Structure formats: structure tokens, C-alpha cells
Amino acid sequence: KYKPDALITYDPFGGYGHPDHIQTHRIGTAAYFAASDLDKFPLKENQEVWIPERLYYSAWSKTRLQSRRQQMFDAGIISEEEFNRFNPIGSEHDDIDVEVDGTKYVDHKINSMKAHRSQFKDDWWGFNIPDEFKEDFLGYENYILAFNRGDWSSPSELI
């Protein structure tokens, strides 16, 4: 039904080591490489094989995370203990191929996250970010081009 040009999944570490995200990476990456395997993805009537050209891994800019960590501490959002424990993860900024500016959707993103009560508690610090930090903290999505089957000159052309 859908014919995406790109598939997006987590990196092999699952972003921050979350087991469900690691499994999502495994399944998403396997699906990308098996897209034309009719034993794994049998066709229904009037369907044709579709192979996405690109596989992207979601990423966080390590530079941005370190800056946010300091901002959160300076604003009193996290304690000194949390500051010291918060070991910035993420990817080197030069490794990131695509950055999507979603700043105008931050409120929608927060409301979507609040709808996942099993994942985010009401007192999660991310819901209490001061307005002046919200766009920088939650407004950007980053991706690394992991695999490319196409003739694209720029990894960001598709997204």
C-alpha cells in the first residue's frame, strides 16, 4: 500500500540502550534488507515488490545534548546528582546527515508523549521544560544515513 523511499529506525544501540529500541533496530534493519524477499513479504493481489532506497538511523547530536544538559542544570531542572549522572550519549555532529526542524510541532510532540502514560510519567522532567528551552530541547530530529541503494547526491534530499 505504501511505497516509502526511506525507512527510519533506531541505531544499533537503540538510541540509549533501551531493549525495545534495540529490537526495533534489528527488525527495521532486517526488513530494509529483506524488502524484496517474497518468502518474508508475500505479495497480495495487484501488489508489486517495493524496496526503500535509504535506511536512516535516528540520532541525537552529542553537542546539542551536552548543551542541553548544562542548560537544564543552570535552570534548576535537574539536580547536581542528575547532572553528574546524565552522561551525554549521541552521535558526533559531523556524523549526522539530516536535521529536521520540527520546532513548530513541539506542543504536539509533548502531547503525544503525554498520551503514552506507560512510557512517560506525569512528572517527567521533559514535560516541565521552561518555554524558552522547549524548541531547542524537543524541536529537532536528527538522522544518519546508514544504507543507500539510490543515486542521491545528498542524504537529506529524501527527507
Secondary structure, 3 states (H helix, E strand, C coil): CCCCCEEEECCCCHHHHCHHHHHHHHHHHHHHHCCCCCCCCCCCCCCCCCCCCEEEEEECEHHHHHHHHHHHHHCCCCCHHHHHHCCCCCECHHHCCEEEECHHHHHHHHHHHHHCCCCCCCCCHHHHCCHHHHHHHHCEEEEEEEEECCCCCCCCCCC
